[in-house]
């Protein structure tokens, strides 16, 4: 996008936006195609959290042996999925490839968006926007990885083995497995954007660090309840591994909002 945006007509901006969208779609399509071709590796990664030899379960087993504690792992477990429709597996292959491609392309899409709006920003605003894009991308990936390695494995193990009666047998469809994985991944990715949301709200004067600090105990209870909902096992270890990082993000958000509030006060004075 040219530096002097004031001399560009609306049609010029729309043309640049069209190019941006086209470029993002091409990169996303190519990435999805690579994921689709690499089916074995892709689904080995997708189904890994359901295996009893998943890295987290092996680490818990090692920890229990090291500390001479009762086994923290959940024992041997071999998942079996079913497909109830003729097209289910093929459509799942396409859907997973598309979703994984979107997650992988998030930094590229945000970077292209930054390049589009950068000419209209002042130099300091450009630097701030670049930092926000970098941090938000990193936080999103951290949230997705926390779900992949911690939340989803335990949630799946609990839900797939839970029975209301011994005569009711669980037969997990591949679509329900993928849906839960995607939903929890997006949920954790969005939750980890809390510091960015706090920064923007404080920047717009909608919240202050003092207000967020006042409600930190309420926030802890709310986060604890949310963590218990998204981790059905609700054991102390899993609950702590979910609650503490999110609460740490809230405290970081308090510090971010407080820094913005102090900066505004210095400017006004």
C-alpha positions as CSV (number, residue, x, y, z in Angstrom):
1,X,0.0,0.0,0.0
2,X,1.5,3.4,-0.9
3,X,2.7,5.7,1.8
4,X,0.5,8.7,0.9
5,X,-2.9,7.3,1.6
6,X,-4.6,10.6,1.4
7,X,-4.1,10.8,-2.4
8,X,-5.6,7.3,-3.0
9,X,-9.2,7.2,-4.0
10,X,-11.6,4.7,-2.3
11,X,-11.4,2.4,-5.3
12,X,-7.6,2.2,-4.7
13,X,-8.1,1.1,-1.1
14,X,-10.7,-1.5,-2.2
15,X,-8.2,-2.8,-4.7
16,X,-5.5,-3.1,-2.1
17,X,-8.0,-4.9,0.2
18,X,-9.0,-7.2,-2.6
19,X,-5.3,-8.1,-3.2
20,X,-4.8,-8.7,0.6
21,X,-7.8,-11.0,0.8
22,X,-6.7,-12.8,-2.4
23,X,-3.1,-13.3,-1.1
24,X,-4.4,-14.6,2.3
25,X,-6.8,-17.0,0.5
26,X,-4.0,-18.3,-1.7
27,X,-1.6,-18.9,1.2
28,X,-4.5,-20.6,3.2
29,X,-5.4,-22.8,0.3
30,X,-1.8,-23.9,-0.3
31,X,-1.4,-24.6,3.4
32,X,-4.6,-26.6,3.5
33,X,-3.5,-28.6,0.4
34,X,-0.2,-29.4,2.1
35,X,-2.1,-30.6,5.2
36,X,-4.5,-32.6,3.0
37,X,-1.7,-34.4,1.2
38,X,0.1,-35.1,4.5
39,X,-2.9,-37.0,5.9
40,X,-0.9,-39.5,7.9
41,X,1.1,-36.9,9.8
42,X,-1.9,-34.6,10.2
43,X,-4.1,-37.2,11.8
44,X,-1.3,-38.7,13.8
45,X,-1.1,-35.2,15.4
46,X,-4.8,-34.8,15.7
47,X,-5.4,-38.2,17.4
48,X,-2.3,-38.2,19.6
49,X,-4.1,-36.7,22.7
50,X,-6.5,-39.6,22.7
51,X,-3.6,-42.2,23.0
52,X,-2.5,-43.6,26.3
53,X,1.1,-43.0,25.3
54,X,0.6,-39.3,24.7
55,X,3.5,-37.2,26.0
56,X,1.5,-35.7,28.9
57,X,0.4,-39.1,30.2
58,X,3.9,-40.4,29.9
59,X,5.2,-37.4,31.9
60,X,2.6,-38.0,34.6
61,X,3.6,-41.6,34.8
62,X,7.3,-40.7,35.1
63,X,6.5,-38.1,37.8
64,X,4.5,-40.6,39.8
65,X,7.4,-43.1,39.7
66,X,9.9,-40.4,40.6
67,X,8.0,-39.1,43.6
68,X,6.8,-42.6,44.6
69,X,3.2,-41.6,44.3
70,X,0.1,-43.5,43.1
71,X,0.0,-43.5,39.3
72,X,-1.0,-40.1,38.0
73,X,-1.7,-41.5,34.5
74,X,-4.9,-43.0,33.6
75,X,-3.7,-46.5,32.4
76,X,-3.7,-48.1,29.0
77,X,-6.3,-46.7,26.7
78,X,-6.9,-47.5,23.0
79,X,-9.4,-45.2,21.3
80,X,-11.7,-46.4,18.5
81,X,-13.7,-44.0,16.4
82,X,-16.6,-44.7,14.1
83,X,-18.0,-43.0,11.0
84,X,-21.8,-43.2,10.7
85,X,-22.0,-41.6,7.3
86,X,-20.5,-42.6,4.0
87,X,-18.8,-39.2,3.4
88,X,-17.9,-38.6,7.1
89,X,-14.2,-39.5,6.9
90,X,-13.5,-37.7,3.6
91,X,-15.3,-34.5,4.9
92,X,-13.4,-34.8,8.2
93,X,-10.2,-34.9,6.2
94,X,-11.1,-31.8,4.4
95,X,-12.4,-29.9,7.4
96,X,-9.3,-30.7,9.6
97,X,-7.0,-29.6,6.8
98,X,-8.9,-26.3,6.4
99,X,-9.0,-25.6,10.2
100,X,-5.3,-26.5,10.8
101,X,-4.4,-24.3,7.8
102,X,-6.3,-21.3,9.3
103,X,-4.5,-21.7,12.6
104,X,-1.1,-22.0,10.9
105,X,-1.9,-18.9,8.7
106,X,-3.0,-16.6,11.6
107,X,0.4,-14.8,11.9
108,X,0.6,-14.3,8.1
109,X,-3.0,-13.0,7.9
110,X,-2.4,-10.6,10.8
111,X,0.9,-9.4,9.3
112,X,-0.9,-8.7,6.0
113,X,-3.5,-6.8,7.8
114,X,-0.8,-4.7,9.5
115,X,0.8,-3.9,6.2
116,X,-2.6,-2.7,4.9
117,X,-3.3,-0.3,7.8
118,X,0.3,0.7,8.6
119,X,0.5,3.6,6.0
120,X,-2.4,5.3,7.7
121,X,-0.8,5.1,11.1
122,X,1.8,7.4,12.8
123,X,5.3,5.9,13.4
124,X,4.6,5.2,17.1
125,X,1.2,3.7,16.2
126,X,2.9,1.4,13.7
127,X,5.3,0.1,16.3
128,X,2.4,-0.5,18.8
129,X,0.3,-2.3,16.2
130,X,3.2,-4.5,15.3
131,X,3.7,-5.4,18.9
132,X,0.0,-6.1,19.4
133,X,-0.1,-8.4,16.4
134,X,3.0,-10.3,17.5
135,X,1.8,-10.7,21.1
136,X,-1.8,-11.6,20.1
137,X,-0.6,-14.3,17.7
138,X,1.7,-15.7,20.3
139,X,-1.0,-15.8,23.0
140,X,-3.4,-17.4,20.6
141,X,-1.0,-20.2,19.9
142,X,-0.1,-20.7,23.6
143,X,-3.8,-21.1,24.3
144,X,-4.3,-23.6,21.5
145,X,-1.3,-25.6,22.7
146,X,-2.5,-25.5,26.3
147,X,-5.7,-27.1,25.2
148,X,-3.9,-29.7,23.0
149,X,-1.5,-30.8,25.6
150,X,-3.5,-30.4,28.8
151,X,-7.2,-29.7,28.6
152,X,-8.4,-31.8,25.7
153,X,-6.5,-35.1,26.5
154,X,-8.1,-35.2,30.0
155,X,-11.5,-34.0,28.8
156,X,-11.6,-36.7,26.1
157,X,-10.5,-39.5,28.4
158,X,-13.2,-38.6,30.9
159,X,-16.0,-38.1,28.4
160,X,-15.2,-41.1,26.3
161,X,-15.2,-43.5,29.3
162,X,-18.0,-41.9,31.3
163,X,-21.1,-44.2,31.5
164,X,-24.5,-43.5,33.0
165,X,-25.1,-47.3,33.0
166,X,-23.0,-50.3,32.2
167,X,-25.3,-51.3,29.4
168,X,-24.7,-48.0,27.6
169,X,-21.6,-48.3,25.4
170,X,-19.7,-45.3,24.1
171,X,-19.1,-45.3,20.4
172,X,-17.3,-42.0,19.6
173,X,-17.9,-40.6,16.1
174,X,-14.9,-39.0,14.4
175,X,-16.9,-35.8,13.9
176,X,-17.7,-35.4,17.6
177,X,-14.0,-35.9,18.5
178,X,-12.9,-33.2,15.9
179,X,-15.7,-30.8,17.0
180,X,-14.7,-31.0,20.7
181,X,-11.0,-30.5,19.8
182,X,-11.7,-27.5,17.6
183,X,-14.2,-25.9,20.0
184,X,-11.8,-26.1,23.0
185,X,-8.8,-25.0,21.0
186,X,-10.6,-21.8,19.8
187,X,-12.0,-21.2,23.3
188,X,-8.6,-21.3,24.9
189,X,-7.0,-19.3,22.0
190,X,-9.6,-16.5,22.6
191,X,-9.2,-16.6,26.4
192,X,-5.5,-16.1,26.1
193,X,-6.2,-12.8,24.3
194,X,-7.2,-11.3,27.6
195,X,-4.2,-9.1,28.0
196,X,-4.8,-7.6,24.5
197,X,-8.4,-7.0,25.3
198,X,-7.4,-5.3,28.6
199,X,-4.9,-3.1,26.8
200,X,-7.5,-2.0,24.2
201,X,-10.2,-1.4,26.9
202,X,-7.8,0.6,29.0
203,X,-6.6,2.5,26.0
204,X,-10.2,3.5,25.2
205,X,-10.8,4.5,28.9
206,X,-13.4,1.8,29.5
207,X,-11.6,0.1,32.3
208,X,-8.7,0.9,34.7
209,X,-6.1,-1.2,36.4
210,X,-7.6,-0.2,39.8
211,X,-11.0,-1.6,38.7
212,X,-9.5,-4.9,37.5
213,X,-7.4,-5.2,40.7
214,X,-10.5,-4.6,42.9
215,X,-12.2,-7.6,41.2
216,X,-9.3,-10.0,41.1
217,X,-10.8,-12.3,43.7
218,X,-14.1,-12.4,41.8
219,X,-12.1,-13.1,38.6
220,X,-10.3,-16.0,40.3
221,X,-13.6,-17.6,41.3
222,X,-15.0,-17.1,37.8
223,X,-11.9,-18.6,36.2
224,X,-12.0,-21.5,38.6
225,X,-15.6,-22.2,37.6
226,X,-14.8,-21.9,33.9
227,X,-11.8,-24.2,34.3
228,X,-14.0,-26.8,36.1
229,X,-16.5,-26.6,33.2
230,X,-14.0,-27.1,30.4
231,X,-12.0,-29.8,32.3
232,X,-14.7,-32.4,33.1
233,X,-12.2,-34.5,35.2
234,X,-11.9,-31.6,37.7
235,X,-9.1,-33.2,39.6
236,X,-6.7,-30.9,41.4
237,X,-3.8,-31.3,39.0
238,X,-5.7,-30.7,35.8
239,X,-7.7,-27.9,37.4
240,X,-4.6,-26.2,38.6
241,X,-2.9,-26.5,35.2
242,X,-5.8,-24.7,33.6
243,X,-6.8,-22.2,36.3
244,X,-3.3,-20.9,37.1
245,X,-2.2,-19.9,33.6
246,X,-5.5,-18.1,32.9
247,X,-5.4,-16.3,36.3
248,X,-1.8,-15.3,35.6
249,X,-3.0,-13.8,32.3
250,X,-5.6,-11.9,34.3
251,X,-2.9,-10.5,36.6
252,X,-0.9,-9.6,33.6
253,X,-3.9,-7.8,32.2
254,X,-4.2,-5.9,35.4
255,X,-0.6,-4.7,35.1
256,X,-1.2,-3.8,31.4
257,X,-4.3,-1.8,32.2
258,X,-2.6,-0.1,35.2
259,X,0.3,0.9,33.0
260,X,-2.1,2.5,30.4
261,X,-4.0,4.3,33.2
262,X,-0.8,5.7,34.7
263,X,0.4,6.8,31.3
264,X,-2.9,8.6,30.7
265,X,-2.7,10.4,34.0
266,X,0.9,11.6,33.3
267,X,-0.2,13.0,30.0
268,X,-3.3,14.7,31.4
269,X,-1.2,16.3,34.2
